Amino acid sequence: MAKRMILMLAVVATLLGGLGFVPYTPASDAISRFEDITKAGYVRLDLKPVEKFLVDGGTKLIKIWLEVGQDEQTRRFEARIEDPLRQWKLSPMDVESFDRWYDYSRARDLMLEMTDSKHAPWFIVRSDDKRKARLNCISHILSEIPAKKVTRPEVKLPKRSNKRKYDDQSTLKGKNFVSERY
């Protein structure tokens, strides 16, 4: 039972962009909590057959890795430390992980090596620029999803009627508007 749960968690973790590794406690044959991949006691699971099974069954499996550079991570963390409005984004885990950059990078490399395949490849999105990363990611996902072209009738806007015309903006003067910050 525990080994089946481990496999299921590993599949879920991989499908969600996580690592194909799960902590395993041999003595109790049970799952311990997720911890850093670099610690001992991890079972490496070959998820390629599971992913192939899903893909062969008709599932479109799109695996995305958001890659943030070391300088950008430093910039973001420093901004969170300095800006009280961003401090909620900085967790104790972030602070601890900052010192372990190369451990996490090695874990990423190993995960990509072990779980990248022809039938379910990883796609890496450079994420230093969040806006570009989001647009590139959305564009890529949409390009991976097969879609049929739908023919639509040509639409033309009719001429706007002036029958009951009035100054529709003047009635809004003095009302409460949200400040335009952007």
GUDO-621767 format. One record per residue (C-alpha): residue number from 1; y negated, z negated, x negated. Coordinates in nm, 4 decimals, decimal comma. Last residue first. Example, Ala and Ser with C-alpha at 12.3 -4.5 7.8 and 13.67 -1.06 7.14 Angstrom:
residues 2
  tipa        py        pz        px
     2    0,1060   -0,7140   -1,3670
     1    0,4500   -0,7800   -1,2300
END
This chain:
residues 182
  tipa        py        pz        px
   182   -5,1662    1,4232    0,1288
   181   -5,3183    1,0905    0,2197
   180   -5,4369    1,1943    0,5635
   179   -5,5053    0,8643    0,7365
   178   -5,3247    0,8407    1,0719
   177   -5,5601    0,9138    1,3578
   176   -5,6938    0,6663    1,6127
   175   -5,9124    0,8376    1,8740
   174   -6,2929    0,8603    1,8466
   173   -6,2958    1,2367    1,8903
   172   -5,9709    1,3635    2,0459
   171   -6,1383    1,5052    2,3582
   170   -6,3513    1,7286    2,1342
   169   -6,0398    1,9012    2,0004
   168   -5,9316    2,0596    2,3305
   167   -6,2657    2,2348    2,3768
   166   -6,1875    2,4032    2,7110
   165   -6,0055    2,7146    2,8346
   164   -5,8367    2,7058    3,1755
   163   -5,8128    3,0822    3,2181
   162   -5,8321    3,1733    2,8485
   161   -5,4684    3,2838    2,8336
   160   -5,3160    3,3253    2,4914
   159   -5,1965    3,6821    2,4267
   158   -4,8208    3,6831    2,4126
   157   -4,6411    3,6003    2,0904
   156   -4,3925    3,8645    1,9912
   155   -4,0266    3,7889    1,9287
   154   -3,7824    4,0484    1,8023
   153   -3,4380    3,9834    1,9420
   152   -3,2055    3,7927    1,7179
   151   -2,9125    3,9079    1,5119
   150   -2,7190    3,6260    1,3577
   149   -2,6069    3,6685    1,0005
   148   -2,2839    3,4818    0,9525
   147   -2,2790    3,1877    0,7162
   146   -2,0565    3,0810    0,4300
   145   -2,1727    2,7557    0,2780
   144   -2,2184    2,7750   -0,0993
   143   -2,5678    2,9283   -0,0822
   142   -2,6785    2,6464    0,1495
   141   -2,5572    2,3877   -0,1000
   140   -2,7392    2,5660   -0,3832
   139   -3,0682    2,5903   -0,1953
   138   -3,0491    2,2249   -0,0927
   137   -2,9821    2,1216   -0,4535
   136   -3,2556    2,3436   -0,5953
   135   -3,5054    2,2094   -0,3404
   134   -3,4066    1,8495   -0,4063
   133   -3,4149    1,8957   -0,7834
   132   -3,7516    2,0721   -0,7687
   131   -3,9021    1,7814   -0,5745
   130   -3,7368    1,5161   -0,7903
   129   -3,8509    1,6612   -1,1254
   128   -3,6229    1,4952   -1,3803
   127   -3,3292    1,5913   -1,1613
   126   -3,1417    1,8686   -1,3402
   125   -2,8735    1,9602   -1,0884
   124   -2,5166    1,9842   -1,2162
   123   -2,2579    2,1651   -1,0056
   122   -1,9048    2,0316   -1,0364
   121   -1,6232    2,2721   -0,9628
   120   -1,3677    2,2368   -0,6823
   119   -1,1251    2,5328   -0,6883
   118   -1,1961    2,6257   -1,0526
   117   -1,1815    2,2650   -1,1638
   116   -1,4042    1,9796   -1,2784
   115   -1,2459    1,6385   -1,2207
   114   -1,1260    1,5297   -1,5644
   113   -1,3975    1,6880   -1,7771
   112   -1,6763    1,5877   -1,5386
   111   -1,5480    1,2293   -1,5271
   110   -1,5151    1,2157   -1,9053
   109   -1,8682    1,3463   -1,9584
   108   -2,0078    1,1059   -1,6978
   107   -1,8255    0,8129   -1,8621
   106   -1,9717    0,9187   -2,1975
   105   -2,3192    0,9291   -2,0422
   104   -2,2638    0,5882   -1,8830
   103   -2,1719    0,4366   -2,2180
   102   -2,4640    0,6205   -2,3806
   101   -2,7194    0,4767   -2,1384
   100   -2,5878    0,1199   -2,1613
    99   -2,9196   -0,0544   -2,2261
    98   -3,0697    0,0869   -1,9070
    97   -2,7579   -0,0076   -1,7100
    96   -2,8484   -0,3772   -1,7218
    95   -3,1985   -0,3156   -1,5850
    94   -3,0671   -0,0846   -1,3155
    93   -2,7989   -0,3410   -1,2163
    92   -3,0699   -0,6065   -1,1781
    91   -3,2284   -0,3734   -0,9212
    90   -3,5495   -0,1733   -0,9454
    89   -3,6345    0,0026   -0,6185
    88   -3,7993   -0,3094   -0,4738
    87   -4,0450   -0,2940   -0,7644
    86   -4,1996    0,0282   -0,6338
    85   -4,4905   -0,1169   -0,4351
    84   -4,5556   -0,3735   -0,7098
    83   -4,6115   -0,0889   -0,9602
    82   -4,5627   -0,1883   -1,3256
    81   -4,1859   -0,2483   -1,3260
    80   -4,1175    0,0519   -1,1030
    79   -4,3303    0,2767   -1,3243
    78   -4,1407    0,1517   -1,6297
    77   -3,8093    0,2343   -1,4601
    76   -3,9264    0,5836   -1,3672
    75   -4,0591    0,6625   -1,7171
    74   -3,7406    0,5326   -1,8827
    73   -3,5260    0,7427   -1,6489
    72   -3,7442    1,0433   -1,7270
    71   -3,7036    0,9942   -2,1024
    70   -3,3235    0,9561   -2,0711
    69   -3,2803    1,2665   -1,8599
    68   -3,1710    1,2571   -1,4970
    67   -2,8668    1,4625   -1,3985
    66   -2,7808    1,4773   -1,0294
    65   -2,4118    1,5698   -1,0104
    64   -2,3121    1,7758   -0,7058
    63   -1,9577    1,8373   -0,5833
    62   -1,9182    2,0845   -0,2992
    61   -1,5774    2,0822   -0,1293
    60   -1,5488    2,3389    0,1481
    59   -1,2463    2,2128    0,3376
    58   -1,0096    2,4886    0,4535
    57   -0,6702    2,3313    0,3877
    56   -0,6509    2,4987    0,0464
    55   -0,9767    2,3187   -0,0410
    54   -0,8400    1,9792    0,0644
    53   -0,5093    2,0318   -0,1179
    52   -0,6980    2,1560   -0,4243
    51   -0,9097    1,8375   -0,4157
    50   -0,5968    1,6242   -0,4008
    49   -0,4350    1,8250   -0,6818
    48   -0,7525    1,7921   -0,8955
    47   -0,7770    1,4174   -0,8430
    46   -0,5814    1,3203   -1,1512
    45   -0,6210    0,9455   -1,1463
    44   -0,7245    0,7375   -1,4409
    43   -0,6373    0,3736   -1,3842
    42   -0,8888    0,1275   -1,5119
    41   -0,8160   -0,2106   -1,6717
    40   -1,0544   -0,2055   -1,9662
    39   -1,4319   -0,1809   -1,9268
    38   -1,6128    0,1518   -1,9827
    37   -1,5941    0,2442   -1,6156
    36   -1,8377   -0,0308   -1,5186
    35   -1,7232   -0,2256   -1,2185
    34   -1,5919   -0,1544   -0,8719
    33   -1,4320   -0,4663   -0,7282
    32   -1,0624   -0,5377   -0,7802
    31   -0,7936   -0,3387   -0,6038
    30   -0,4523   -0,4932   -0,5780
    29   -0,1234   -0,4895   -0,7690
    28   -0,1805   -0,8598   -0,8398
    27   -0,0965   -0,8460   -1,2091
    26   -0,1898   -0,4790   -1,2544
    25   -0,5493   -0,5240   -1,1334
    24   -0,6913   -0,1775   -1,0807
    23   -1,0498   -0,0619   -1,1059
    22   -1,1038    0,2896   -0,9764
    21   -1,1765    0,6079   -1,1633
    20   -1,2642    0,9525   -1,0349
    19   -1,6310    0,8689   -1,0623
    18   -1,8815    0,9026   -0,7866
    17   -2,0222    1,2163   -0,6299
    16   -1,9360    1,1156   -0,2748
    15   -1,6205    1,3249   -0,2814
    14   -1,5211    1,1551   -0,6046
    13   -1,5640    0,8057   -0,4643
    12   -1,3792    0,9043   -0,1468
    11   -1,0894    1,0468   -0,3472
    10   -1,0781    0,7400   -0,5702
     9   -1,0874    0,5125   -0,2677
     8   -0,7941    0,6975   -0,1117
     7   -0,5970    0,6823   -0,4369
     6   -0,6611    0,3115   -0,4740
     5   -0,5658    0,2528   -0,1119
     4   -0,2332    0,4317   -0,1723
     3   -0,1748    0,2113   -0,4771
     2   -0,2476   -0,0999   -0,2713
     1    0,0000    0,0000    0,0000
END
